[in-house]
C-alpha cells in the first residue's frame, strides 16, 4: 500500500501492485478496519523515514496493538526527497529506528541495504534483527509475509537525487567508473530497465531497431542495471570522476588522452570500444 512521499508514485506503476493511499501518519491504519472483511491475509505498507519521524511511528504502534498482519517497509533515504531533499526532522539513524520499532513489539525485523557491510558489528541493531543486501529483498519479503503480526523492513539507501546533489558539493563518494551499453550487442529486450527501474536507462532508436543506452548526465552510479541478464554492458574505470563532469564534451578528450598516456587503459574492459564511444 502506498504512503505520503515520493514513493507514492508507485501507484502509477501497474506492475508494482501498489494500491490506496492515506493521509500522512496513517499509513497502514486503514488495514486495521479492512483486514477482518477480506480474504487477503497480509499487506505491505510503505512508510518514508520523514513520515515515520513526523507521525508514522504512531501508525506502526496502532498496527502492533491491533494485532494485524502487516509488514511496514520503512524507506530510509536520508532526505525529505519530494520537497527538495531537506533532512528529516530529528535526524534518526537506521539503528535508532530499528531499536524504536523493536520496542513496539515487532515479530521480525530485517535491515536491507545496498551496502550492508557499512554497519558496525556488535549491538548496533536489536539482537533479533537481520541484515541483508538489497538483492535479497524479494526473499525477505516472502519470509515476512508468512509471519503473523507486525513485521518491519528498514530499507536503507540514499535517495538517488540526493546523491547527485551531494556529489556536486563533494559530500558524497563519487566512484570513477561508468556503465555503458554496447548498442550493437543490445537486443532491446528491456531487462536492464526492468531490473534497475532507472530513468537513466533510455530507449535509443538505431538503424537496427530500438536499443537501450544510459544517459550519463543523470546516471546516479547505482549500477543495478548491470545486474540484468545481458552481455551488452561495459563498465569503464577512469583516473578521476571529473572526467565526467558537466563540462563533459570539452574535458573528455584531454582527460582520456591523459588516461592512456598514464598507462591506465588496462583498467578498461575494452579500450578500443570505449575509445569509439568517447569519439576519440
N, C-alpha and C positions, 0 to 999 in steps of 0.2 A: 504494500500500500504506500501511496505517496505521502510526502510531507511538505511543509513550507520551507523551501530552499531551492537552490538551482537544480538539485536532483529531482525536483518535481517535473522537470522536462521529460522524465521517463514516461510520463502519461501519454506523450505523443509518439511513443515508440511501441508499436503493436507487439513486437517480438519480446518485449520485456514483461508483458502481462502485469503491468502496474495499474492499479485502479484507485479510484476515490481520492480524496484529499480532505484535510481538516484545517481548522484554524491553528495558528502557531501555539504549540504547547499541548495540543490534544491528540497528537499522533498516537494511534493505536487505541485510544479510549473508546471510539465507536465500536470496536470489536467486542468490548465488554457486553454491550447490548445486543450485538448481532449474533455472536457465536452460538447461543442456545437455539437459534432458529435457522440453522443452515447445516448441511452435511459436510461442509468444509471443516476439517479438524484443526487447522493451524494456518497462520498467516505470518508473513514477514513484513515488518514495518520500518521504513527508512526514517532516520532521525539525524539531522545535521548537528555538528558539535556546537554551533552557535545557538540553535534552538534548544538543545539539551541544556546548555548553560542558562538560557533565559527562563525556560519553564518546562522543558521536556522531561526533566527528571521526575516531575510530579505525575506525568502521564505514565511513565515507567513504574512508578510506585503504585499507582492505581491498578495497573495490569497485574502486578505482583499480588496485591491484596485480593483481587477478584479471582485469581487462580486460573486465568485463561491461558490457552496455549498460543504463545506468540513469541517470535524472535525479533528483537529490536536490532537493526543494523545501524549502529551509531557511526556516521561517516565523519571521521576526524580529518579535516583538510587544512586546519590551521588558519582559516580565514572565513569571514562572512562574505563568501565569494559573490553572491548575487547582488550585493550593494557596493562593490568596489574593493573588496579584499581587506576590510578592517579586521583587526584581531577580535576574536570572540571575547565578550566581557568575562572577566575573571581569569582568563588565560589558563584554564585547566589543562594539565598534561594528560596523555593517554593513561599513565599509571594512576593518576588521581581519579579519573573517570572509572577506571577498572575497579578500584577499591570502593568507590561510591556505589556502583551498581551491584557489586558483590555483597555489600552490606544490606542491600534491598532484598536479598534472598533469591538471587538468580540460581537456576538449577545447573546452568552450564554457561561458561564464559570463554570466548575464543578471541584472540587478538590476531588480526590479519594485516599484513603489511607488504609493501613492495620491497622492503629491506628489513626483514625480521632479525638480522644479525646486529642491528644497531642497539638493541635493548641490553642493558646490563644483566648479568647473571645474579642469582640470589633471590631476594624477596621484593623485587621491583614490582611484580604483579601478585595478586592474590594466589594462594597456594594451589587452588583448583583451576586456575586459568591455563590455557594452552596457547602457543604461539605458532603461527602458520605463515607460509609465503602465500601471496595472492593467487598463485597458480592452484592452490588447494581450496579456494573459496567454494567451488561447487560441491566438493566432498564435505566440507564443513557444514554447508547449508543443509545438505541431505541428512547429515547426522542430527543436527539440531531440530529439524522439523519433526522428528520422531520422538523427541523428549517432551513430556508433558510439563506444563507450567511455563514460567518465564525464562527465556534464554537470551543471551546477548552476544552479538558480534561487534567488536570495535574494529572498523576498517581504517587503518592509519596510512594515509598517503596525501602528500601536499597537493593542493589544488594546482592544476597544470598552468592556469593563467597566472597564479601567484608565483610559480617557479620562474616564469619568464620575467615577471616584474623584478624579482629579487636578483636574477642573473644580470639584468641590465644595471643594477646598482652594486654588483659584486658581492651580494649577500648570500648567494647560493652556489653550490658546486656546479661547474659547467664542464661536463666531460668533452674532451677534444676528439669527438668522433661523430660521425653522421651515418645514417642509413639511406641507401638508395635502392631503387627498383630498376633492374635492367629491363627496359620495355621490350626488348627483342625476345626475352625469355618469358616475361609475364604473359599469362593467358587470359587475364581479365576476369578471373573467377570471383574475386571479391573476398577471398578468405582472409586477407590481411585486414580489410575493413571490419569484417565480422569479428575477428579475434581481438582487435585493438579498440574498436569503436572510436577511432580517432579521426577528427576532421582534417588532419594534415594529409591523410591518405585520400587522394583525389583521383577522379577519372581523368584519363588522358586519351584524346582521340588521335589515332595514328592511321597511317595508310593500311595497316594490318588489322584495324578494328580498335575497339575500346580497350585500353590498358589501364594501369594504375601508376601513379607516381606520387612522391612525397613532396609536399610544399615545404621547402626548407625554411621559409620565412616565418612560419608559425609552428614548426615542429618543436615539441617540448622535451625531446630526447628521452622519452619513456621507453622506447624500443620494444613495446609489447607487440608491435606489428610484425616483427621478425619471428615471433613465436608461432606464426601460422605455418601451415604445411605448404611451403613454397621455396623453390630453388632460385628465384629471381632476385632475392635480396642480396645486397652487398653492404657491409659495414666498413667504413673507412676511418682511419685514425690519422690525426694531424698533430703538428707540433704544438699548436695553440688554438684554442677555440675562437680567438679573434679573427682567424681566417674566415669565419662565418658570421662576421659582424653585419650590421645593417649596410655597411658600405661594401657589400659582397662583391659586386661586379668589378669594382676598382681594386680591391685588395686581393682577390683570389689568385690572379696570375703571379704577381711577385711573391706572394706567400707560398704558392705551390712550387715556384722555382727555388725558393729557399729550402723548402722541404726536401726536394730532390737533391739539391746541392749538398745538403747535410747528410745525405745517405740514408734518409729515413723512409724512403719509398718501400722498403721491405715491410713496413708496418701496414701497408695497404693490402687488401685481399687481391686486388688485380690492378696494378699500376696503370697498365695500358687502357683498361676500361674506364678507370677514374679520370685519366687524362682526357679521354674523349668527352666525358661528362662535363669536365670543367672548361672545355673549349680551348685547351692549351695545345 
